[in-house]
Amino acid sequence: NNIPWTESEKKQFLDLCNYALSKRKNSENLCKCTIDKISERLSAKYFLGLSNNEQGYLGGQVGYVFCSE
C-alpha cells in the first residue's frame, strides 16, 4: 500500500524528525527532514536512530532525512 499520509501524519513525522535532528551533535552535513521521494536519501532509522514508530511507517510511506554533501 502506498497511501498518502494525512496532513496530521505528515506533521507528526516532521515534528519527531526535526526534534531528533536538533538533538544530533556535530553533524557534518546540512540535513533536513522530508517525506518526498528523492533519489538521495537516508532512512530516518539509519540516520537518526529512531524507532520504527518515529520513522513514520504511516500510510505505507516512509519519511526520510536528506543531507547535502
N, CA, C and O atoms as a GROMACS GRO file, in nm:
protein
  276
    1ASN      N    1   0.083  -0.120   0.000
    1ASN     CA    2   0.000   0.000   0.000
    1ASN      C    3   0.087   0.125   0.000
    1ASN      O    4   0.181   0.137   0.078
    2ASN      N    5   0.053   0.217  -0.088
    2ASN     CA    6   0.125   0.343  -0.092
    2ASN      C    7   0.025   0.456  -0.075
    2ASN      O    8   0.011   0.543  -0.161
    3ILE      N    9  -0.045   0.451   0.038
    3ILE     CA   10  -0.149   0.551   0.066
    3ILE      C   11  -0.083   0.679   0.114
    3ILE      O   12   0.001   0.675   0.204
    4PRO      N   13  -0.119   0.792   0.057
    4PRO     CA   14  -0.057   0.919   0.101
    4PRO      C   15  -0.084   0.946   0.249
    4PRO      O   16  -0.188   0.908   0.303
    5TRP      N   17   0.012   1.010   0.312
    5TRP     CA   18  -0.006   1.048   0.451
    5TRP      C   19  -0.112   1.155   0.464
    5TRP      O   20  -0.132   1.236   0.373
    6THR      N   21  -0.181   1.155   0.576
    6THR     CA   22  -0.271   1.265   0.607
    6THR      C   23  -0.186   1.383   0.653
    6THR      O   24  -0.068   1.367   0.684
    7GLU      N   25  -0.246   1.501   0.656
    7GLU     CA   26  -0.171   1.619   0.700
    7GLU      C   27  -0.122   1.603   0.843
    7GLU      O   28  -0.011   1.645   0.876
    8SER      N   29  -0.204   1.542   0.929
    8SER     CA   30  -0.164   1.524   1.069
    8SER      C   31  -0.048   1.424   1.080
    8SER      O   32   0.040   1.440   1.164
    9GLU      N   33  -0.048   1.320   0.996
    9GLU     CA   34   0.061   1.223   0.995
    9GLU      C   35   0.191   1.289   0.948
    9GLU      O   36   0.298   1.264   1.003
   10LYS      N   37   0.179   1.373   0.845
   10LYS     CA   38   0.297   1.445   0.796
   10LYS      C   39   0.355   1.532   0.906
   10LYS      O   40   0.476   1.534   0.928
   11LYS      N   41   0.268   1.606   0.974
   11LYS     CA   42   0.313   1.695   1.081
   11LYS      C   43   0.376   1.614   1.194
   11LYS      O   44   0.480   1.654   1.248
   12GLN      N   45   0.315   1.502   1.229
   12GLN     CA   46   0.367   1.418   1.336
   12GLN      C   47   0.508   1.370   1.303
   12GLN      O   48   0.598   1.378   1.386
   13PHE      N   49   0.525   1.320   1.182
   13PHE     CA   50   0.658   1.271   1.144
   13PHE      C   51   0.760   1.384   1.141
   13PHE      O   52   0.870   1.370   1.195
   14LEU      N   53   0.725   1.495   1.080
   14LEU     CA   54   0.820   1.606   1.068
   14LEU      C   55   0.857   1.663   1.204
   14LEU      O   56   0.972   1.700   1.227
   15ASP      N   57   0.759   1.670   1.294
   15ASP     CA   58   0.788   1.719   1.429
   15ASP      C   59   0.887   1.627   1.501
   15ASP      O   60   0.984   1.673   1.560
   16LEU      N   61   0.861   1.496   1.494
   16LEU     CA   62   0.950   1.399   1.558
   16LEU      C   63   1.088   1.402   1.495
   16LEU      O   64   1.190   1.401   1.564
   17CYS      N   65   1.090   1.406   1.363
   17CYS     CA   66   1.216   1.401   1.290
   17CYS      C   67   1.299   1.526   1.316
   17CYS      O   68   1.419   1.517   1.343
   18ASN      N   69   1.236   1.642   1.310
   18ASN     CA   70   1.309   1.767   1.333
   18ASN      C   71   1.360   1.775   1.476
   18ASN      O   72   1.468   1.828   1.501
   19TYR      N   73   1.282   1.723   1.570
   19TYR     CA   74   1.326   1.720   1.709
   19TYR      C   75   1.451   1.633   1.723
   19TYR      O   76   1.550   1.674   1.785
   20ALA      N   77   1.446   1.514   1.665
   20ALA     CA   78   1.560   1.424   1.672
   20ALA      C   79   1.681   1.485   1.602
   20ALA      O   80   1.794   1.473   1.650
   21LEU      N   81   1.658   1.549   1.489
   21LEU     CA   82   1.767   1.612   1.415
   21LEU      C   83   1.832   1.721   1.499
   21LEU      O   84   1.954   1.739   1.495
   22SER      N   85   1.751   1.794   1.573
   22SER     CA   86   1.804   1.903   1.655
   22SER      C   87   1.891   1.851   1.769
   22SER      O   88   1.973   1.925   1.824
   23LYS      N   89   1.873   1.723   1.805
   23LYS     CA   90   1.950   1.664   1.914
   23LYS      C   91   2.082   1.605   1.867
   23LYS      O   92   2.167   1.569   1.950
   24ARG      N   93   2.102   1.595   1.736
   24ARG     CA   94   2.228   1.543   1.684
   24ARG      C   95   2.338   1.646   1.704
   24ARG      O   96   2.317   1.765   1.684
   25LYS      N   97   2.456   1.597   1.743
   25LYS     CA   98   2.567   1.689   1.765
   25LYS      C   99   2.671   1.673   1.655
   25LYS      O  100   2.694   1.564   1.604
   26ASN      N  101   2.733   1.785   1.619
   26ASN     CA  102   2.845   1.784   1.524
   26ASN      C  103   2.811   1.718   1.392
   26ASN      O  104   2.890   1.641   1.338
   27SER      N  105   2.694   1.748   1.340
   27SER     CA  106   2.657   1.693   1.210
   27SER      C  107   2.740   1.763   1.102
   27SER      O  108   2.742   1.886   1.094
   28GLU      N  109   2.808   1.684   1.019
   28GLU     CA  110   2.894   1.741   0.916
   28GLU      C  111   2.814   1.795   0.798
   28GLU      O  112   2.857   1.888   0.730
   29ASN      N  113   2.700   1.736   0.776
   29ASN     CA  114   2.619   1.776   0.661
   29ASN      C  115   2.500   1.859   0.704
   29ASN      O  116   2.452   1.848   0.817
   30LEU      N  117   2.452   1.941   0.613
   30LEU     CA  118   2.328   2.014   0.637
   30LEU      C  119   2.215   1.919   0.603
   30LEU      O  120   2.204   1.871   0.490
   31CYS      N  121   2.130   1.891   0.702
   31CYS     CA  122   2.027   1.791   0.682
   31CYS      C  123   1.889   1.849   0.707
   31CYS      O  124   1.872   1.947   0.780
   32LYS      N  125   1.789   1.787   0.644
   32LYS     CA  126   1.652   1.827   0.668
   32LYS      C  127   1.563   1.704   0.660
   32LYS      O  128   1.596   1.606   0.593
   33CYS      N  129   1.451   1.710   0.729
   33CYS     CA  130   1.355   1.600   0.726
   33CYS      C  131   1.260   1.623   0.609
   33CYS      O  132   1.221   1.736   0.581
   34THR      N  133   1.224   1.516   0.542
   34THR     CA  134   1.136   1.528   0.427
   34THR      C  135   1.054   1.401   0.411
   34THR      O  136   1.093   1.294   0.457
   35ILE      N  137   0.941   1.414   0.346
   35ILE     CA  138   0.862   1.295   0.312
   35ILE      C  139   0.859   1.277   0.161
   35ILE      O  140   0.789   1.190   0.109
   36ASP      N  141   0.936   1.360   0.090
   36ASP     CA  142   0.941   1.350  -0.055
   36ASP      C  143   1.018   1.226  -0.096
   36ASP      O  144   1.110   1.183  -0.026
   37LYS      N  145   0.982   1.168  -0.210
   37LYS     CA  146   1.057   1.058  -0.266
   37LYS      C  147   1.168   1.118  -0.351
   37LYS      O  148   1.145   1.158  -0.465
   38ILE      N  149   1.289   1.124  -0.295
   38ILE     CA  150   1.400   1.182  -0.367
   38ILE      C  151   1.511   1.080  -0.381
   38ILE      O  152   1.517   0.985  -0.302
   39SER      N  153   1.597   1.096  -0.478
   39SER     CA  154   1.695   0.992  -0.509
   39SER      C  155   1.802   0.979  -0.401
   39SER      O  156   1.842   0.867  -0.368
   40GLU      N  157   1.847   1.091  -0.347
   40GLU     CA  158   1.949   1.084  -0.242
   40GLU      C  159   1.881   1.092  -0.107
   40GLU      O  160   1.831   1.198  -0.068
   41ARG      N  161   1.878   0.982  -0.037
   41ARG     CA  162   1.805   0.983   0.089
   41ARG      C  163   1.860   0.877   0.183
   41ARG      O  164   1.915   0.775   0.141
   42LEU      N  165   1.845   0.903   0.308
   42LEU     CA  166   1.878   0.807   0.412
   42LEU      C  167   1.752   0.785   0.493
   42LEU      O  168   1.677   0.879   0.521
   43SER      N  169   1.728   0.661   0.531
   43SER     CA  170   1.609   0.639   0.612
   43SER      C  171   1.627   0.706   0.747
   43SER      O  172   1.739   0.719   0.796
   44ALA      N  173   1.517   0.746   0.807
   44ALA     CA  174   1.522   0.813   0.936
   44ALA      C  175   1.583   0.722   1.042
   44ALA      O  176   1.657   0.767   1.129
   45LYS      N  177   1.553   0.593   1.034
   45LYS     CA  178   1.608   0.499   1.132
   45LYS      C  179   1.759   0.493   1.120
   45LYS      O  180   1.830   0.495   1.220
   46TYR      N  181   1.809   0.486   0.998
   46TYR     CA  182   1.953   0.477   0.976
   46TYR      C  183   2.023   0.604   1.023
   46TYR      O  184   2.127   0.598   1.089
   47PHE      N  185   1.968   0.719   0.988
   47PHE     CA  186   2.036   0.844   1.015
   47PHE      C  187   2.015   0.894   1.157
   47PHE      O  188   2.109   0.943   1.220
   48LEU      N  189   1.895   0.882   1.207
   48LEU     CA  190   1.861   0.939   1.336
   48LEU      C  191   1.854   0.838   1.449
   48LEU      O  192   1.848   0.875   1.566
   49GLY      N  193   1.856   0.709   1.414
   49GLY     CA  194   1.842   0.607   1.516
   49GLY      C  195   1.705   0.607   1.580
   49GLY      O  196   1.691   0.580   1.699
   50LEU      N  197   1.604   0.636   1.501
   50LEU     CA  198   1.468   0.640   1.553
   50LEU      C  199   1.407   0.501   1.554
   50LEU      O  200   1.451   0.412   1.481
   51SER      N  201   1.306   0.484   1.638
   51SER     CA  202   1.230   0.360   1.636
   51SER      C  203   1.143   0.358   1.511
   51SER      O  204   1.124   0.461   1.447
   52ASN      N  205   1.089   0.241   1.477
   52ASN     CA  206   1.001   0.231   1.361
   52ASN      C  207   0.884   0.327   1.372
   52ASN      O  208   0.840   0.386   1.273
   53ASN      N  209   0.833   0.341   1.494
   53ASN     CA  210   0.721   0.431   1.517
   53ASN      C  211   0.755   0.574   1.476
   53ASN      O  212   0.678   0.641   1.408
   54GLU      N  213   0.872   0.619   1.519
   54GLU     CA  214   0.913   0.755   1.491
   54GLU      C  215   0.955   0.773   1.346
   54GLU      O  216   0.951   0.883   1.291
   55GLN      N  217   0.995   0.661   1.284
   55GLN     CA  218   1.034   0.669   1.144
   55GLN      C  219   0.918   0.713   1.058
   55GLN      O  220   0.936   0.781   0.957
   56GLY      N  221   0.799   0.674   1.097
   56GLY     CA  222   0.683   0.713   1.020
   56GLY      C  223   0.642   0.613   0.915
   56GLY      O  224   0.619   0.652   0.800
   57TYR      N  225   0.633   0.486   0.950
   57TYR     CA  226   0.572   0.392   0.857
   57TYR      C  227   0.423   0.413   0.865
   57TYR      O  228   0.349   0.324   0.907
   58LEU      N  229   0.379   0.529   0.825
   58LEU     CA  230   0.239   0.567   0.834
   58LEU      C  231   0.179   0.565   0.695
   58LEU      O  232   0.236   0.622   0.602
   59GLY      N  233   0.067   0.502   0.679
   59GLY     CA  234   0.001   0.500   0.549
   59GLY      C  235   0.086   0.438   0.440
   59GLY      O  236   0.071   0.473   0.323
   60GLY      N  237   0.176   0.347   0.475
   60GLY     CA  238   0.254   0.278   0.374
   60GLY      C  239   0.370   0.359   0.319
   60GLY      O  240   0.433   0.316   0.222
   61GLN      N  241   0.400   0.475   0.377
   61GLN     CA  242   0.512   0.554   0.329
   61GLN      C  243   0.617   0.565   0.438
   61GLN      O  244   0.590   0.539   0.555
   62VAL      N  245   0.736   0.604   0.399
   62VAL     CA  246   0.846   0.620   0.493
   62VAL      C  247   0.897   0.763   0.483
   62VAL      O  248   0.913   0.816   0.374
   63GLY      N  249   0.922   0.824   0.598
   63GLY     CA  250   0.982   0.956   0.597
   63GLY      C  251   1.133   0.943   0.585
   63GLY      O  252   1.191   0.842   0.625
   64TYR      N  253   1.196   1.044   0.530
   64TYR     CA  254   1.340   1.039   0.508
   64TYR      C  255   1.409   1.162   0.562
   64TYR      O  256   1.348   1.267   0.583
   65VAL      N  257   1.537   1.148   0.584
   65VAL     CA  258   1.623   1.261   0.615
   65VAL      C  259   1.715   1.281   0.495
   65VAL      O  260   1.783   1.187   0.453
   66PHE      N  261   1.716   1.400   0.441
   66PHE     CA  262   1.800   1.431   0.326
   66PHE      C  263   1.917   1.517   0.372
   66PHE      O  264   1.898   1.617   0.441
   67CYS      N  265   2.037   1.477   0.334
   67CYS     CA  266   2.156   1.552   0.373
   67CYS      C  267   2.233   1.598   0.250
   67CYS      O  268   2.258   1.520   0.158
   68SER      N  269   2.271   1.724   0.249
   68SER     CA  270   2.354   1.775   0.140
   68SER      C  271   2.497   1.728   0.162
   68SER      O  272   2.535   1.695   0.274
   69GLU      N  273   2.574   1.726   0.058
   69GLU     CA  274   2.715   1.685   0.069
   69GLU      C  275   2.795   1.789   0.144
   69GLU      O  276   2.916   1.772   0.163
   0.00000   0.00000   0.00000
